[in-house]
Amino acid sequence: MTARGTNLPRVKKQNEALIKEIIYKYGPISRGKIAEMLSLTPPTITTNVTSLIERGLVYEFPADASDVEERSLGRRPVKIDFVQDARYAIGVELNPYQTAICMLDLHGNEKISVKYPPMNGEYVEEMDALAQSIDKLIAGSGVDMEKILGVGVGLPGFVEAKAGVLRESFKTNWNNKNIARDLTRRLEVPVLIENNARIRAAGEEMFGKTLRPDSFAYYLISYGIACPLLVKNRMITGENASTGEAGHMVVEINGPKCETCGHNGCLEEMASERAILKRCKAAVSAGASTMLTELCPDPAEMTMKDVIMAEECNDTLVVKIMEEAVMYLGVALANIINLISPPLVIVDGYIMKVKRNRRRLLEETKKHIFGLNDQEIEIEFIDFNPFTGARGGAALAIKQFFIKE
């Protein structure tokens, strides 16, 4: 006779994952508060927390005397938090500008980080080089291998995270390769891959300076443009892993043809860093009057750093190009807000280091928002950090290999 009822091992595993997630987001936190938030019984919380303590993953300590979260007549309230150096995760982001690698502890503190120029070779060579760079970082950290949870890798383009396959990206020689499997074999630690904009959103959810709402949009403005969505603490990926590709929304139907998607006037072709650089280089090559000719006599060597420097010096040509790009970015963001109405939009982009670009983006967005959304939706700019994507990769590894294990 087949027994019916609840699968107890599975339920226990689910309960532990829920408890770890609550401690991660809201810790230090008391057992009673965890039980209240998850609607679980105190004995269930005690059993799971005791197991986590025995495994050296969490610790308890007396709550501060001023903490009135749980006053009781008897025992002084006790708080629970993760032992930050109990485990570590490695994050990687590969983009057209660099390869960034970092190691974070369970509190999101950086143990070690390193940057390399973009790789340019055959797939097998690049896989070998990436594995060697990660091995070197681990060796330099002094962390024992048994404490390494795994590696999270962020890549621009269409990523099938469950399969571990990159379908389409600027790294064309990586397309349709099972990167997660190939890197796992080289490192002998678990590896997952994800779209780099989505891992940035995951990193902000877990390591943001303030507690994030359970739903928000992450507007990434870089070489390409994307806007992944986190809804009820779940990343929306879609059936073909292309959700969030805001860069290929058409914003100018008679605009230039995009070299990535092939459509005319998509946002990426009108307002990405690639598009901005393209217009600046063309202007310099055509003999336009601009300080860019002094900053980089050879247009082929021009970088966004040069463009931003010229803009901050009020170079007329660059200011005009940037104003037009930000106008399109604002229109697109307003369309996204009108469609999904997120409570928060986080904006991440190197060009947003310039205050005038932030102001213009807000002005253009609010100009095109429907109804009362401009009063109800918060738009937050985060400081540019070359390791944001790598940190997101580590965050995703912690979530997958530690919280959900």
C-alpha positions in Angstrom: 0.0 0.0 0.0 1.4 3.4 -1.0 1.5 5.9 1.8 -0.2 9.2 1.3 0.5 12.5 2.9 3.1 15.2 2.9 6.6 14.6 1.7 8.3 15.5 4.9 12.0 15.8 3.6 10.8 18.2 0.9 8.7 20.2 3.4 11.7 20.4 5.8 13.9 21.6 3.0 11.4 24.2 1.9 11.0 25.5 5.4 14.7 25.8 5.9 15.0 27.8 2.6 12.2 30.1 3.7 13.8 30.6 7.1 17.2 31.3 5.6 15.6 33.8 3.2 13.9 35.7 6.0 17.2 35.8 8.1 19.0 37.0 5.0 16.6 39.8 4.3 15.6 40.9 7.7 18.4 39.7 10.0 19.3 40.1 12.7 15.9 38.8 13.7 14.3 36.8 16.5 12.8 33.3 16.2 9.4 34.7 17.2 9.4 37.2 14.4 10.5 34.5 11.8 7.6 32.3 13.0 5.2 35.3 12.7 6.3 36.2 9.2 6.2 32.7 7.8 3.2 31.4 9.8 5.3 28.5 11.0 5.1 27.0 14.5 7.8 27.9 17.1 9.0 24.3 17.3 9.5 24.2 13.5 11.6 27.4 13.7 13.6 26.1 16.7 14.4 22.8 14.9 15.6 24.5 11.8 17.6 27.3 13.5 19.3 24.7 15.8 20.3 22.8 12.7 21.7 25.9 11.1 23.6 26.7 14.3 25.1 23.2 14.5 26.3 23.5 10.9 28.0 26.8 11.7 25.8 28.9 9.4 24.0 31.2 11.8 24.6 32.4 15.4 22.4 33.8 18.2 23.1 36.8 20.4 21.1 38.8 23.0 19.1 41.6 21.5 20.0 45.2 22.4 18.2 46.4 25.6 16.5 49.2 23.5 15.1 46.6 21.1 11.4 46.4 21.8 10.5 44.1 18.9 9.7 41.3 21.3 9.4 42.2 24.9 8.7 39.3 27.3 8.5 38.9 31.1 11.1 36.1 31.0 14.1 35.5 28.8 15.7 38.5 27.1 14.9 38.3 23.3 17.6 36.6 21.2 18.5 37.6 17.6 19.7 35.4 14.8 22.0 36.2 12.0 24.3 34.5 9.5 27.9 33.9 10.3 29.2 36.1 7.5 32.4 34.1 6.8 30.7 30.7 6.9 30.5 30.6 3.1 31.6 32.7 0.2 30.4 33.1 -3.4 32.2 34.2 -6.5 30.6 36.5 -9.1 31.7 37.3 -12.6 30.4 39.7 -15.2 31.7 39.7 -18.8 30.7 42.7 -20.9 32.3 44.5 -23.9 34.4 46.7 -21.6 35.9 44.2 -19.1 35.7 41.0 -17.2 35.1 41.6 -13.5 35.4 39.0 -10.8 34.7 39.2 -7.1 34.3 37.1 -4.0 31.6 38.0 -1.4 30.8 36.7 2.1 27.2 36.0 3.2 26.7 39.6 4.2 27.7 40.8 0.8 31.1 42.1 2.0 33.9 42.0 -0.7 36.7 39.7 0.2 38.7 40.2 -3.0 38.0 41.5 -6.5 39.9 41.9 -9.8 39.3 43.3 -13.3 40.6 42.2 -16.7 40.4 43.6 -20.2 37.7 41.9 -22.4 38.8 38.5 -23.6 39.4 38.1 -27.3 40.0 34.5 -28.5 38.5 31.2 -29.2 35.9 29.8 -26.9 38.0 27.0 -25.3 40.9 29.4 -24.8 38.6 32.0 -23.1 37.0 29.3 -20.9 40.5 28.2 -19.8 41.6 31.8 -19.1 38.4 32.5 -17.2 38.8 29.4 -15.0 42.4 30.2 -14.4 41.5 33.8 -13.3 38.8 32.5 -10.9 41.3 29.9 -9.5 43.8 32.6 -9.0 41.3 34.8 -7.2 40.4 32.0 -4.9 44.0 31.2 -4.1 44.7 34.9 -3.4 41.7 35.1 -1.0 43.0 32.5 1.5 39.5 31.0 1.7 39.3 27.2 1.9 37.6 25.6 -1.1 35.0 23.9 1.1 33.6 27.3 1.9 33.1 28.3 -1.7 29.4 27.9 -2.6 29.7 28.4 -6.3 30.1 30.9 -9.1 27.5 33.1 -10.7 28.3 34.5 -14.2 26.5 37.4 -15.8 26.5 37.9 -19.6 24.7 40.4 -21.9 22.2 38.8 -24.3 19.7 35.9 -24.3 20.6 33.5 -21.5 18.8 30.3 -20.8 19.7 30.1 -17.1 18.2 26.7 -16.4 20.0 25.1 -19.2 23.2 27.0 -18.6 23.3 28.1 -22.2 24.0 31.5 -23.8 21.8 31.7 -26.9 22.9 35.1 -28.3 25.4 37.7 -27.1 28.1 40.1 -28.3 30.4 37.2 -27.6 29.3 35.4 -30.7 31.9 32.6 -30.3 30.1 31.7 -27.0 26.6 31.5 -28.6 24.8 28.2 -28.0 27.6 26.9 -25.7 26.8 25.3 -22.3 28.9 27.7 -20.3 27.7 26.6 -16.9 28.6 23.0 -17.6 32.0 23.8 -19.2 33.1 26.2 -16.5 31.9 23.8 -13.7 34.1 21.0 -15.2 37.1 23.3 -15.1 36.6 24.7 -11.6 35.0 21.7 -9.9 32.5 24.0 -8.2 28.9 24.6 -9.3 28.4 27.4 -11.8 25.2 29.2 -13.0 24.8 31.8 -15.7 22.3 34.5 -16.1 21.7 37.7 -18.1 23.9 40.4 -16.7 21.1 42.9 -16.2 19.1 40.3 -14.2 22.0 39.5 -12.0 22.4 43.2 -11.2 18.8 43.3 -10.2 19.3 40.2 -8.0 22.3 41.9 -6.4 20.4 45.0 -5.6 17.6 42.9 -4.1 20.0 41.1 -1.7 22.7 43.7 -1.1 21.1 47.1 -1.7 21.8 49.8 0.9 18.1 49.8 1.8 15.5 47.0 1.9 13.9 46.8 -1.5 10.2 46.3 -2.2 9.3 42.8 -3.4 8.6 44.2 -6.9 10.8 46.7 -8.8 12.3 47.4 -12.2 16.0 47.7 -12.9 16.9 50.0 -15.8 20.4 49.3 -17.0 21.9 51.8 -19.5 25.2 50.5 -20.8 26.7 49.2 -24.1 23.2 47.8 -24.4 19.9 48.6 -22.5 17.7 46.3 -20.5 15.0 46.6 -17.8 14.5 43.3 -15.9 11.5 43.1 -13.6 11.4 41.6 -10.1 7.8 40.8 -9.2 6.9 39.4 -5.7 10.6 38.5 -5.2 10.6 36.5 -8.4 12.7 37.5 -11.5 10.5 37.5 -14.6 12.5 35.7 -17.4 9.8 34.6 -19.9 9.7 31.5 -21.9 12.6 32.3 -24.2 14.8 34.2 -21.7 14.4 37.5 -23.5 12.2 39.3 -21.0 13.6 42.7 -20.0 15.2 43.5 -23.4 14.0 47.1 -23.3 16.8 48.1 -25.6 15.0 46.6 -28.6 11.7 48.5 -28.2 11.2 50.7 -31.2 11.2 54.4 -30.2 11.9 56.1 -33.6 10.2 54.2 -36.4 12.3 56.0 -39.1 15.5 55.7 -37.1 18.7 54.0 -38.0 18.9 50.2 -38.3 20.1 48.4 -35.2 23.2 46.3 -35.8 22.0 43.9 -33.1 18.3 43.2 -33.7 18.0 44.6 -37.3 15.0 46.8 -36.6 14.9 50.5 -37.3 15.0 53.0 -34.4 15.2 50.7 -31.4 16.2 52.2 -28.1 19.6 50.6 -28.2 20.4 52.2 -31.5 19.2 55.6 -30.3 20.4 55.9 -26.8 22.9 53.1 -25.6 26.5 53.9 -24.9 27.3 52.1 -28.2 25.0 54.5 -30.1 26.3 57.6 -28.3 29.9 56.7 -29.1 28.9 55.9 -32.7 27.5 59.4 -33.1 30.4 61.1 -31.4 33.0 59.2 -33.5 31.1 60.1 -36.7 31.0 63.8 -35.8 34.8 63.9 -35.0 35.5 62.0 -38.3 33.4 64.6 -40.1 35.4 67.4 -38.7 32.9 68.8 -36.2 34.1 71.4 -33.7 34.3 69.6 -30.4 36.9 69.1 -27.6 36.7 65.3 -28.4 39.3 65.9 -31.1 41.7 67.0 -28.4 40.8 64.3 -26.0 41.2 61.5 -28.6 42.6 62.5 -32.0 42.0 59.0 -33.2 38.1 58.5 -33.1 38.6 54.7 -33.0 40.2 55.1 -29.6 37.3 57.1 -28.1 35.7 55.9 -24.9 32.6 56.8 -22.9 35.1 58.3 -20.4 36.1 60.9 -23.0 32.4 61.6 -23.9 31.5 62.2 -20.3 34.5 64.4 -19.7 33.5 66.5 -22.7 29.9 66.7 -21.5 30.9 67.9 -18.1 32.9 70.6 -19.8 29.7 71.7 -21.6 31.0 70.7 -25.1 28.1 71.8 -27.3 28.2 68.8 -29.7 28.3 66.2 -26.9 25.7 67.9 -24.8 23.3 67.8 -27.8 23.9 64.2 -28.5 23.5 63.2 -24.9 20.3 65.3 -24.5 18.7 63.4 -27.4 19.8 60.0 -26.1 18.4 60.7 -22.6 15.2 62.0 -24.2 14.7 58.6 -25.8 15.6 56.8 -22.5 13.0 58.9 -20.7 10.3 58.1 -23.2 11.1 54.4 -23.0 11.1 54.4 -19.2 7.7 56.1 -19.2 6.3 53.4 -21.4 7.7 50.7 -19.1 6.1 52.5 -16.1 2.8 53.0 -17.9 2.7 49.3 -18.7 3.7 47.7 -15.4 3.6 50.5 -12.8 6.4 49.3 -10.5 6.7 50.9 -7.1 10.4 51.5 -7.7 12.7 51.9 -10.7 16.4 51.6 -10.1 18.5 53.3 -12.7 22.1 52.0 -13.3 24.3 53.6 -15.9 27.7 55.3 -16.3 26.1 58.3 -18.2 24.0 58.9 -15.1 27.1 60.1 -13.3 26.3 63.5 -14.8 23.6 65.3 -12.8 22.2 67.0 -15.8 21.5 63.6 -17.4 19.7 62.4 -14.2 17.5 65.6 -14.2 16.7 65.2 -17.9 15.8 61.6 -17.5 13.4 62.4 -14.7 11.9 65.3 -16.7 11.4 63.3 -19.8 10.0 60.3 -17.9 7.5 62.3 -15.9 6.4 64.2 -19.1 5.2 60.9 -20.6 3.8 59.1 -17.6 0.1 58.6 -17.5 -2.1 59.6 -14.6 -0.7 59.8 -11.1 2.2 57.4 -11.6 4.7 60.2 -11.4 3.7 60.7 -7.8 3.4 57.1 -6.9 6.6 55.6 -8.4 10.1 56.2 -7.0 13.0 56.5 -9.4 16.4 55.9 -7.7 19.8 56.3 -9.3 22.6 54.1 -7.9 26.2 55.0 -8.1 28.2 53.5 -11.0 30.4 50.6 -9.8 32.4 48.4 -12.3 31.8 45.5 -10.0 28.0 45.8 -9.7 27.4 43.0 -12.2 30.0 40.7 -10.6 28.4 41.4 -7.1 25.1 40.4 -8.6 26.6 37.1 -9.9 27.8 36.3 -6.4 24.3 37.3 -5.0 22.6 34.9 -7.4 25.1 32.1 -6.4 24.3 32.7 -2.7 20.6 32.6 -3.4 20.8 29.5 -5.5 23.5 27.5 -3.8 22.9 28.6 -0.2 19.4 29.9 0.5 17.6 27.5 -1.8 20.0 24.5 -1.4 
